[in-house]
Amino acid sequence: MGPLVSAPGALGRPVSVGGAEKPFGELTLADVRARADELRAAAGWGPTARVAPVARAWADLARAMEAAAAAVVADLGGEAEAMAGRLWVVPPGGSLL
């Protein structure tokens, strides 16, 4: 079994946005909005309905960044790390295996 991924290490985890991977902590507000929009478009009914809460979490992150005038996710520090599980940056339980 692989190592568990925890929220405190979330800022360095790669996230796919716009066809490229960037560390979670380096995502800009535009990147976060794009990720929320991408996931919102993928959400539907049946199995894809499970994507909707993740899309909402990304939209929540965008609002938190706006409120804090954060240029990148890392500017939110612990608040961003705390949201990592809802965003699926860090999988629930620390591992997808």
RAQUIDA-V792731 format. One record per pair of residues at least 12 apart in sequence whose ideal C-beta (glycine too) atoms are under 10 Angstrom apart, sorted by the first residue. I is the first residue (numbers start at 1). J is the second residue. D is the distance in Angstrom with one decimal. If there is no record, write none. Layout:
i	j	d
I	J	D
I	J	D
This chain:
i	j	d
1	95	7.1
1	97	6.0
2	94	9.6
2	95	6.2
2	96	9.0
2	97	6.1
3	94	8.4
3	95	8.0
4	90	9.2
4	91	9.3
4	93	7.9
4	94	3.4
4	95	5.5
4	97	9.8
5	84	8.8
5	85	9.9
5	89	8.7
5	90	5.1
5	91	6.7
5	93	9.5
5	94	5.2
5	95	6.6
5	96	8.9
6	81	8.8
6	84	8.8
6	85	9.7
6	90	6.7
6	94	6.0
7	78	8.8
7	80	9.2
7	81	4.6
7	82	6.4
7	83	8.6
7	84	4.8
7	85	6.5
7	89	8.7
7	90	5.4
7	94	8.9
8	78	8.5
8	81	5.9
8	82	9.8
8	84	9.1
8	90	9.3
9	24	9.7
9	81	8.3
9	84	8.9
9	89	9.9
9	90	7.9
10	23	9.5
10	24	5.7
10	25	7.9
10	73	9.1
10	80	7.2
10	81	4.9
10	82	8.9
10	83	8.5
10	84	3.7
10	85	8.5
10	87	8.5
10	89	5.2
10	90	5.0
11	23	6.7
11	24	5.5
11	25	3.2
11	26	8.3
11	27	9.7
11	72	9.5
11	73	6.9
11	74	5.3
11	76	9.3
11	77	8.4
11	78	9.9
11	80	6.7
11	81	6.5
11	84	8.4
11	89	8.8
12	24	7.1
12	25	6.5
12	26	9.1
12	74	9.5
13	25	8.5
13	84	7.5
13	87	9.8
13	89	5.2
13	90	6.7
13	91	9.9
14	26	9.9
14	89	9.0
15	27	6.3
15	31	8.1
15	32	9.4
15	35	7.1
15	58	9.9
15	73	9.0
15	84	10.0
15	87	8.3
15	88	9.3
15	89	6.0
16	35	8.3
16	38	9.1
17	30	9.1
17	31	4.6
17	32	8.2
17	33	9.8
17	34	5.8
17	35	5.2
17	38	7.9
18	30	9.2
18	31	7.3
18	34	5.9
18	35	8.6
18	38	8.4
22	72	9.5
22	73	9.5
23	72	9.5
23	73	8.8
23	74	8.4
23	89	9.9
24	61	9.9
24	72	9.6
24	73	5.8
24	74	8.2
24	80	7.4
24	81	8.9
24	83	9.9
24	84	7.1
24	87	8.0
24	89	4.9
24	90	8.9
25	72	6.5
25	73	5.2
25	74	3.5
25	75	8.7
25	76	9.0
25	77	9.2
25	80	7.1
25	81	9.0
25	89	9.8
26	72	5.6
26	73	7.2
26	74	6.8
27	58	9.8
27	61	8.7
27	62	10.0
27	65	9.0
27	72	6.3
27	73	4.7
27	74	8.7
27	80	9.2
27	89	9.5
28	65	8.6
28	70	9.2
28	71	6.8
28	72	5.8
28	73	8.2
29	61	9.2
29	62	6.2
29	65	5.0
29	66	6.8
29	69	9.5
29	70	7.2
29	71	7.5
29	72	8.2
29	73	8.9
29	75	9.9
30	62	9.3
31	58	9.9
31	62	9.5
31	72	8.6
31	73	8.3
32	58	6.1
32	59	8.5
32	60	9.8
32	61	5.3
32	62	4.7
32	63	9.6
32	64	9.2
32	65	6.2
32	66	9.6
32	70	9.5
32	72	9.3
32	73	6.8
32	80	9.8
32	87	9.2
33	58	8.1
33	59	8.0
33	61	9.3
33	62	5.1
33	65	9.1
33	66	9.6
34	58	9.1
34	62	9.6
35	54	9.3
35	55	8.5
35	57	10.0
35	58	5.0
35	59	9.4
35	61	8.6
35	62	8.8
35	87	8.3
35	89	10.0
36	54	9.1
36	55	5.6
36	56	8.0
36	57	8.3
36	58	3.6
36	59	4.4
36	60	8.7
36	61	7.7
36	62	6.0
36	63	9.9
36	87	9.6
37	55	8.1
37	58	8.5
37	59	8.7
37	62	9.7
38	51	9.8
38	55	8.2
38	58	8.6
39	51	5.5
39	52	8.1
39	53	9.6
39	54	5.6
39	55	3.7
39	56	8.8
39	57	8.9
39	58	6.1
39	59	9.0
39	87	9.5
39	88	9.2
40	52	7.6
40	54	9.5
40	55	4.2
40	56	8.2
40	58	8.3
40	59	7.6
41	55	8.4
42	54	9.3
42	55	7.7
43	55	5.6
43	56	9.2
51	88	9.4
53	86	7.4
53	88	9.7
54	86	7.2
54	87	6.6
54	88	5.4
54	89	10.0
55	87	9.8
56	86	8.5
57	83	6.5
57	84	9.5
57	85	8.9
57	86	3.9
57	87	5.0
57	88	8.1
57	89	9.6
58	83	9.1
58	86	8.8
58	87	6.0
58	88	9.3
58	89	9.8
60	83	7.2
60	86	7.7
60	87	8.8
61	73	7.2
61	76	8.0
61	79	9.0
61	80	7.1
61	83	5.8
61	84	9.6
61	86	8.6
61	87	6.5
61	89	9.6
64	76	6.1
64	79	6.4
64	80	7.8
64	83	7.6
65	79	9.7
65	80	8.6
68	80	9.9
73	87	9.6
73	89	9.2
